[in-house]
């Protein structure tokens, strides 16, 4: 079995942000732990955000499709993985891949949520660029086909 000190070293060494939130009532999920990678990812210090509801990361941007699945998981328990837009302390947006798991404590009867977060902004931007290039390629192929058809019509007319 891994001892507590080793577990803390491992979590602190992680490159992914790790948070633990405690469910309070129907709506609130209060952060009770964040690792150093979460602090680096978001720009917030642990002291600034502990005992805050974790929704502050969305700022006013709460109408995202991924958030509905996250809300259901928080309400019903279970696990989910979603990519959503979050905001750093300085206000810059980043794309966050969040893996969320429910943990029910037998010791105190409370429900907790463990979130593992990874900045996937570069991947999301690359996917959008690829989609844009694919559209441009399809448009160019359609234009070539149109020009070839027009050229063929001109040859038959002569």
TIGUSE-792355 format. One line per 5 residues: for each residue x, y, z of C-alpha. Coordinates in Angstrom, 1 decimal. Layout:
<recs>
X:Y:Z; ...
</recs>
This chain:
<recs>
0.0:0.0:0.0; 1.2:3.5:-0.8; 1.7:5.7:2.2; 0.3:9.2:2.4; 3.6:11.0:2.0
4.4:9.1:-1.2; 0.9:9.8:-2.5; 1.4:13.5:-1.9; 4.7:13.5:-3.7; 3.2:11.8:-6.7
0.2:14.2:-6.9; 2.5:17.2:-6.5; 4.8:15.8:-9.3; 1.9:15.4:-11.7; 1.9:17.7:-14.8
-1.9:17.6:-14.8; -4.0:19.8:-12.5; -5.7:17.7:-9.8; -8.5:19.1:-7.7; -10.8:17.6:-5.1
-14.2:19.2:-4.5; -16.7:18.4:-1.8; -20.4:18.4:-2.7; -22.4:20.9:-0.7; -26.1:20.9:-1.3
-27.5:20.5:-4.8; -25.4:23.1:-6.6; -22.1:23.8:-4.9; -18.9:21.9:-5.2; -16.3:23.4:-3.0
-12.6:23.0:-3.8; -10.8:21.5:-0.8; -7.6:20.6:-2.6; -5.6:21.7:-5.6; -2.2:20.5:-6.6
0.7:22.7:-7.9; 0.0:21.9:-11.5; -3.5:23.3:-11.1; -2.0:26.5:-9.8; 0.4:26.7:-12.8
-2.4:25.9:-15.2; -4.9:28.5:-13.9; -2.6:31.2:-12.4; -4.6:31.0:-9.2; -2.8:30.2:-5.9
-4.3:27.6:-3.6; -5.0:30.3:-1.0; -7.1:32.3:-3.5; -9.4:29.4:-4.5; -9.7:26.9:-1.7
-13.2:26.7:-0.3; -14.6:28.4:-3.5; -17.1:26.8:-5.8; -15.2:25.4:-8.8; -17.5:27.2:-11.3
-15.3:30.3:-11.1; -13.1:28.9:-13.9; -15.9:29.4:-16.4; -16.2:33.1:-15.5; -19.4:34.2:-17.2
-19.0:31.5:-20.0; -21.5:29.0:-18.6; -23.5:28.2:-21.7; -21.1:25.5:-23.0; -22.5:22.1:-24.2
-19.8:20.2:-22.2; -21.0:21.8:-19.0; -24.4:20.0:-19.1; -22.7:16.6:-19.0; -20.5:17.8:-16.2
-23.5:19.1:-14.2; -25.3:15.8:-14.6; -22.2:13.9:-13.4; -22.0:16.3:-10.4; -25.6:15.8:-9.6
-25.9:12.0:-10.2; -22.4:10.9:-9.6; -20.3:8.8:-11.9; -17.5:9.8:-14.2; -17.2:12.0:-17.3
-14.5:13.4:-19.6; -15.2:16.7:-21.4; -13.4:19.5:-23.0; -14.5:23.0:-22.0; -13.4:26.6:-22.1
-12.0:27.9:-18.8; -10.3:31.1:-17.9; -7.1:31.8:-16.1; -6.7:34.4:-13.4; -5.4:36.9:-16.0
-8.6:36.4:-18.0; -7.1:34.4:-20.9; -9.2:31.5:-22.1; -7.8:28.0:-22.4; -9.3:24.6:-23.4
-9.4:22.2:-20.5; -9.9:18.5:-20.8; -11.5:17.5:-17.5; -11.8:14.0:-16.3; -14.2:14.0:-13.4
-14.8:11.1:-11.0; -17.2:10.8:-8.0; -15.9:9.4:-4.7; -18.3:8.6:-1.9; -16.5:8.4:1.4
-17.5:5.6:3.8; -15.7:7.4:6.6; -17.8:10.6:6.6; -20.6:9.8:4.2; -19.8:12.8:2.1
-19.5:12.9:-1.7; -16.4:14.2:-3.3; -15.3:14.9:-6.9; -11.8:14.4:-8.2; -11.0:16.4:-11.3
-7.9:15.8:-13.4; -7.3:18.7:-15.8; -5.1:19.1:-18.9; -4.6:22.2:-21.1; -5.5:21.0:-24.6
-5.6:24.5:-26.2; -3.0:23.7:-28.8; -4.9:20.5:-29.8; -8.2:22.3:-30.1; -6.6:25.1:-32.2
-4.9:22.5:-34.4; -8.3:20.7:-34.9; -10.0:23.9:-35.9; -7.2:24.8:-38.3; -7.4:21.3:-39.9
-11.2:21.7:-40.3; -10.6:25.1:-41.9; -8.0:23.7:-44.3; -10.2:20.7:-45.2; -13.0:23.2:-46.1
-10.7:25.3:-48.2; -9.5:22.1:-50.0; -13.1:21.0:-50.7; -13.9:24.5:-52.0; -10.8:24.5:-54.2
-11.7:21.0:-55.6; -15.3:22.2:-56.3; -13.9:25.3:-58.1; -11.6:23.1:-60.2; -14.5:20.8:-61.1
-16.6:23.8:-62.0; -13.8:25.3:-64.2; -13.2:21.9:-65.9; -16.9:21.6:-66.6; -17.0:25.1:-68.0
-13.9:24.4:-70.1; -15.5:21.2:-71.4; -18.7:23.1:-72.4; -16.6:25.7:-74.2; -14.8:23.0:-76.2
-18.1:21.4:-77.3; -19.5:24.7:-78.3; -16.6:25.4:-80.6
</recs>
